[in-house]
Amino acid sequence: MTLTTPAESLARTPVGPRPTLRRRGTAIALVAASVPMFMATLDNLVMTTALPVLRTELNASIEQLQWMINAYTLSFATLMIAAATLGDRLGRRRVFIAGIAVFGGASILSALSTSPEMLIGARALQGAGAAAIMPLSLALLAGAVPASKRAMAIGVWGGVSGLGVALGPVIGGAVVGGISWEAIFWINVPVALVAIPLVLWALPESHGRRQPIDLVGLALAGTSVLLIVWSIIRGNDDGWGSTRVVGGLLVGVALLLAFVAWESRTDHPLVPLRLFRERSFSVANVSALAFSFGVFGLVFLLAQYLQIGMGFTPLQAGVRTLPWTAAPMIFAPIAGILAPRVGVRPLLFTGLLLQAAGLAWQGLLVTSDSLTYVDLVPGLALAGIGMGLTFAPSATAVLADMAPDDHGTASSVNATIREIGGALGVAALVAVFTASDGTLTPGGYAAGLQPAAYVAAVVVALGALVVLLWMPKNTGKTLP
């Protein structure tokens, strides 16, 4: 579920004091910054095609399968801004390397897991490492290349990140089908061992603004989201009116309100609420939340349906997600070129509308007895094209009215909201799936997948409506 962090700001703004080491060259800096980031991005979706195998091998329930995905996502989302702040204070390269080491160690623990609970814990630790890798890789790259080549380098970095999203299900399926589920984690270890000395050699150390980490805000935000997601996941089993579920939701919402109140008072907020005064920033984040909720929530179910409901192997299922996950590699650059000419609003609206149509297409067809994979391709392609039209315009909208000093914070907030949207989407859509009598069996999957796809489509369509009604017309547009 990790998408590229908006990067235009780093192409044109300072990244801290002058590096203390001599630059090694743009190409080697790109490799050093991009390889760990690709590894972290890949692991967001690499497990999706392994979930049916994990269900059998570890005797995991559907709730535990959700936590194998959400433990990574929530840890990643909660700690990303804090890790970036820590890098500014202690040294970006130092914290980046620590993130790689934590990610590699957590990958070993994941591969050695003998129970769902152990794997969930290891995935949460992986997410903590990824939280340091993703934002700091971009900052280090921007400081390691000459200003004249910075935009090009950041563009390549974004492409590599998108490639990680596209290839996650394919690589996961290939490794699980050809070797074992443990191998999807073991492959991270040699990558981490090579990446650390490469980073030390190729990327100079740099620092940013030194400010205290908002530990109270971090605790309030992390606990509130965790409780809300946990309550949604438990709703069907415990009952939506049960004390545990209702209490968890109420406490989660109360902590979220307390987080907002705290952020409005503290001198060094984790999320500066003043950023949301800019309409383009607020609308972009609402649409990003809706997009991640619908799209990545349904990926969790669809990747399993291709195996359980349609009988494909993990590799075959991964390859068949490419019309969806790989389309942004083609259409995101096109949207980036068009945004300054036509503005962000028409591209974002069209992209979200195409995604909603693609998700609804899946729901419309999955209950057909004569359904074949070819029938699903138009819907997958629509959703993929829509994703491509969303990525670059969303990044532009987030930064459009921001002061240069706020670009890094605005980008991190947006990335965090997207990750939270994905976690909520997985939890909510599986709740819809289960409540609709969906089961993880060939005959019982479609019954739950159809309403889940419809809910996903409605949420994304609401995001499109928000963009149409409230996004300023000239956002991101180069005016004459």
N, C-alpha and C positions, 0 to 999 in steps of 0.2 A: 503494500500500500504506500510505500514511500515514494513521493514524487519529487521533482527537482525543486529546490528552494529558489525563489526569484533571485536572479543573479545580476541583473543589469546594474544594480547599484554598485557592486564591487568593481564593475568595469570602468567606473568613472569617479569613484570616491576613494579617499585615502584608506588604508587598511592598518594604520598604526605606525609606530616608529620604524625607521629604516631597518631592514633586516640586518642581523649581525653576521651573516655568512654570505659569501659570494654566490650569486646565482649560478646554477649549473646548466641552464638551458631550458627552453620552453618545453621541448619534447619530454625530457626526463622528469621535469616538474609535473607535467600532465599525468604521466604514468604514476608517479609517486602519490599524487593527490587523488587520482581517479580509481585506482585499483581497490583501496580500502572502501571507498564510497560505493563502488559497484558491488562489493561483497555484502555491505550492509543493505543496499537496495534489493539485491537478489534475494536475501533471506526473508524479506517481507512476504513474497509470494511463492518462494521455492517450496514451501510446505503444502500449498493448496492441493497439488496432485498427489501428495503422499498421505493425505488424511485418511482415505479408505484403508490403506495399508496399516497406518498407525492404529486405527480403530481395531483391526484384527490382531496385530502383533502385541499391542499393549493393553488390549481389552478396554479401550477407552470409550466413554459415553460421548454423546453429541455435545454435552456441556463441557466435558474435558477437551474435546477437539476445538471448541470455541476458545477456550483459555490458552491453548497452544498457540493460537494466532494472536489473541488479544493481550496476552502477557507481554509479548514483544512490542506490540503497538502502543499499549498504555505506558510502558516503561520508557519507550522511545519518546512519546509525546510529552510526558510529564517532565523529563529531565533535559530536553534539548536546549531550552533557553538557559537553564542553570549551567549546563556544560559549556555553552558559548561564553557565558559570563565568567566562569572559572578559567577558561582559556585566555580571556582578555587579561585576567589578573596574574595568573601563574605562568603564562606562556602558551600560545596556541599549539605549537608543535608538541610540547610536553604533554598536554592534555589529550591531543590527538593520538599520540603514541599509546598513552594509557588506555584510551578507548579501544584501539586495535588489540591491545593485550587482553583487555577484559572480554572483548568479543571473541577472540581466539580461544581463551580459556573456557568461556561459556559454551562455545561450540563443542569442545571436548566433553564437557559435562552433558550436553544434549545428546551426543553420540553414545555416551555410556549409560544413558537413562534406561532404567528397567521398569519404570512405572509412569503413568500419566503425570502424577504429581511432581516427580523428579524432572520430567521434561518441561513442564510448565514453569517451574522455578528456574531452570537453566535458560529458558527462552526469555524470561524477565531480565535475567542478567545480560543476555545478548542485547536486549533492547537498550540497556543502560550504556553498553559499549557503543552501540550505533548512535546514541544521542550525542556522543562526543565526536564521532566520526563525521557525520553528515554536515553540520554547519561549519566545522573547523576546516574540513578539507577545502571548501570553497575559499575561505579567508586566507588559508596558507597558499593556495594556488595563485590567488590574486596578488599576493605579496612576493611571489617567487618569479614572476614573469615580467618582462618590460611592459610599460604602459601601452606601447604601440601594439603589443600582441595580446593584451589582456582580454579584450572582447572575444577574439578568436578562441583563446584558451578556455574561457568560461563557456562559450558555445559548445565546444567539444565535451567539456565536463558535463553539461546538461544532456548532451546526446548519450553519453555513457550511462548516466543515471536512468534515462528513459529506456536504454537497452536492458538494464537490470530488471526493470519492471516487466518488459516484454518477454525476456528469456527466463524469468523465474519459474513459471509453470513448466516450460519445456525442459530446462535443465533438471528441475526436480523430478519430472517424469522419467527422463532418461536415466538419471542416477538410481532412482528407486527401482525402475524396471530392470536395469542392467546389473546393479550391484545389490544395494540394500538401502533401507530408509536411513540407517546410521550414516551412510556415506554422504548424504546431503549436508551433514555437519562436519564430517572429517575433512572435506575438501577446503573448508575455511582455514584449517590449521596451517598447511604449507603456505597459503596466501599470506596469512598474518606474519609468519616467520620471515618471509621475503620482504614484506611491506615495511616492517619496522626499520631495518637498516637502510632501505631505500629512502624512506622519509628522512632519516637522520642525515643522509648524504645530500639529498636533492632539495629539501625544503628548509629555508632559513627560519629561525625562530622569530616570532613577532608577538607584540602585545597590543591590547586595545585599551579602552577606557577602563580604569580600575574602579569598581564599585562593589559594595557588599552584595552577597547573594541573598535574595529575599526568601529565607528559609520558611518563614511563616506562610507566605503566599504559596510556596512550593508544596507545603504540607496540605494546605487547605484545598488547592486545586487538584492535587493528585488523589487525595482521599475522596473528594466529592465525586470525581469522575469514576473512580473505582467502585464506589458504592452504587452509583446509578447504573453502571454496566452490570454489576453483580446482581442487582435487584431485577433488572430486565431478564437476565439469563435464568434466574430462579423463578420467574413469574408463573410459568406453566406448571412446574413441578410442585411448588409450594402453594400455589393459588394466588391470583392477583389481589385478593382481599386479605391475604394472610398478614400477620403482624410483622414477620420478617421482611416481606417484600414491601409493604406499605411503609414500614419504619425505615427500611433502607433507602427508599426513594425520598422520603421526607427529610431524613438526615443529610442525604446527598445534596438535595436542593438547598437546604439550610446552610451547608458548608459552602456551596457555590455562591450564595448571597453574601456569606461572611467573607469569602475571597474578594468579591467585588468591593465590599466596604473597606477591607484592609488595603486593597490596591489603590483606592482613592485617597488614603491617608498617609501611606508610607512614603519615605523620601526616595527609596530605590525599588520601585515596584517590579515584580516579575513581568507583568503585562501592563504597560502604561495605558491607562484607560483613555487618556487624551487622544490616542491614535484613532479611537472609534468616532471622534467628532468629525472626521473626514468621511463623507458619505461614500465615496468610491471604495475606501478601505473597508468600511462596515459591510457594504453590499457584496464586495468580493469575498469576504470571509463567510457570510451567510451562504452564498452560492457554493463556496468550497466545502462547507460542512454538508450541504445537501448532496453535492456531487459525490463526496467520499462515502457518505451514508448509503446511497443507493447503489453506486457502481461496485465498490469493494465489498459491501455486504453481500451482494448477489454473487460475486466471484467465488466467495466461500462455498456457496451452495452449488453453483453451476459446475465448478471444477470436479465436485464429487458426483454430480448427476451424470456427467459424461462417462464416468467409470461405472457407477452403481446402476444407473438407469439405462445407459446405452451400451454398456459392456466393453468400453475401450480400455486398453492398458494405460498405466500412468503416462507413458511417453506419448501414446496416441492422443490422450486427453490433453496433454500439455500443448502439443502441436496444434490441436484444434481450437485452442484459445487465441491463436495468433491473429485471426482477423480482428479481434477485439484489442488485444494488448499491444500488437505491433503497429497498428494503424497510426497511432500518435507519432511514430518515428517519421512518417511521411507528412502528416497534416499539421503537426505542431510548428515546423519551420515555415510553412505556408501562412499559418495564422500570425506568426511573428512578423512576417513581411507585410501582411495586410493591416495589422493593428494600427500603425501610425497613419495609414491612409483613410481607413473607414471608422476608426475608433474601436474601443473595447466592447461597447454594449451590443452591437449586432452580432459580433463573433461569439461572445459569451452566451447570449440568448440562443443563437442557432446551435451552438455546441451542446448546451444543456438540453435543448429540445430534441436534438437527434439522439442523445443518450437516453432520454426518457422513452422515445419511440423504440429504440433498440431493446430496452429492458421490457417494455410492454409486449414486444414481438415474442420474446422468449416465453412470457406468461401465456400468451394467446395460443401457442403451439404445443406446449409441453404435455398437455393431456391427450393429444391426438394419438390414436393407436398406430397410425401409419407414419409417425414422425421419423425422419432420418436426419442425420447431421446436416446435410445440405439445406434442409428447411430452416435451420437455425442460423446459417451463415449471413443472410441479409441483416438480421437483427444484431448479430455480433459486429458486423461491419459498420452499421449505423452507430452503435455505441462507441466503437473505436474511433471513427471519424469525429464524433462529437467530443471525445476526450482530447483528440488532437487540436480541435478548435478552441478548447477550454484552457489548456495549460498556459500558453504564452500570454493570452489576453488577461487571464487571472493574475499572473505575475505582474503585468503592467499596471493593472488596476490597483493592486496592493500598494505599489510604490508611487502612483501617479501624483498624489498631492502631498507626499511626505517630504520633510526636510532631509537633506543628505545624511545628517547624523542619526536619523531614525530608520534608515533603510535596512540595516542589519536586524534591528529589533522587529520591525514590521514583517520582514521575511520570515523570521523565526516564529512569530506569533501565528502567521498564516500556515506555516508547515505544521505547527502544533495542532491547530484547529482541524486541519485535514486528517491528521492521524487519529484524533479523537472522533471525528466523524466516521472513519472506517471502523473503529472499535464499536461505536454505538450501532452502526449499520449491521455488523455481524451479529451482535446481541439481539437487536430488534427483529431482524429478518428471520433468524433462526427461531425466535419466539413465535412469529407468525407461522412459520413452517410447521412447528410442533403443534401449535393450537389448531391448525387446519388438518390434523391427523396425518401429517407427513411422517414417513419413517425411512430409515436408511436401508431400504430394500428395493430391489428392482421394480416391484409392483406398487410400492407405497411412496415413492419419491415425488412423482409428478403432482400428486394431490396437494402437497405442501408447497412445492416450488411455484405453482401458478400464483397463489395469492401473495407470496413473498415477492415475486417479480412485479406484480401490480403495485404493491406498496412502494417498492424501490422506484418504480417509474413515477408514481405520484410525487414522492419526495423530491426527485430531481426536477420534475416539471414545476414544482413550487419554487425551486431555486431559480429556474428560468423566468418565472413570473416576477420574482423579486428584482432580478436584473432589469427586466423590461420596464418595470414601474418606477424604480428608484435609482438606477445607475445614471449618473450625469451623462448627457449625450456626448460630450466632447472628451470624455475620459480617455487618455492615451492617444488622442488624435493630434497629429502635428497640424496646428492651425496656420493658415496663410498669413 
